Amino acid sequence: MSFAAYLRNIEAKTGTTPEQFRRLAMDKGFATALGLAPNIKAGQIVAWLKADFGLGHGHAMAIVALLKSGGKG
């Protein structure tokens, strides 16, 4: 499965687009337009995504990868 297909599955599950995840992460201070915010660990983001969106670890890590890339995933 391609990364884009994985992101589409996440959107279908949550109703939240990759761009919306990026903006939400920026609002929470987890990310910047260029990637992850300084001193932010993947585990912090994964915990948020699991708690607020019911994502599993793999899907949450895909969002982390998206954020690391500055939304260019």
N, C-alpha and C positions, 0 to 999 in steps of 0.2 A: 504494500500500500504506500502510495506517495505521501509526502508530508502534507501537501495540499488536501489530499483526501482525508487524512487524519484530522486536519483542522475543520474540514466540512462536517465530519462526524461529531466533533466537539460542539460545533455550532448547532447541529441538529439536536443534540442532547440538551444543551443549555439555553438555546435561543439567543446566544451572545456571539457576535462576530469576533474574529481575531482583532480587528481594529478596536472594538469596544473593550475587549480584554486589555489591550495595550493602554487605552485611555484610563480604564479603571485602575490598572497597576500604577500608572503615573499619578493619579489622584491619591493613591495610598502611599506614594513615595517609594514604591518598589522599582520603578523604572523611569528612565528619561527617554527623550527622543532618540538617543544614540544606543541605548542598551540598558542593562541593569544599573540601578542607582548604586553609588559607592556603599560598600559594607553590607549589601543585601545578599543573603544566601538563598540558594534555590529552595531550601527547606521551608523558609518563611513563606515563599510564594505558594509552594505546594500545599502547605497547611491552610492557607487562605482559600485556595481553589477547591480543596476537598471540603472545607467547612461551608463555604458560601455557595458552591455550585455542584457539589456532590460528585466531583470528578475523581476518577481513580488516579493512581500514581503515574501511570504512563501518559494519560491525557494531560495531567497537570504538568508533567515534564515537557510535553510538547509546547505548552503555553510558555513555559520558562525559556525554551529554545527560541520561540518567537520573540519574546521580550529581549533576550540576549542579542538577537540580530537587529534590534531596533525596529522591529515590525516588518522586516524585509524577508520574511520566511517563506 
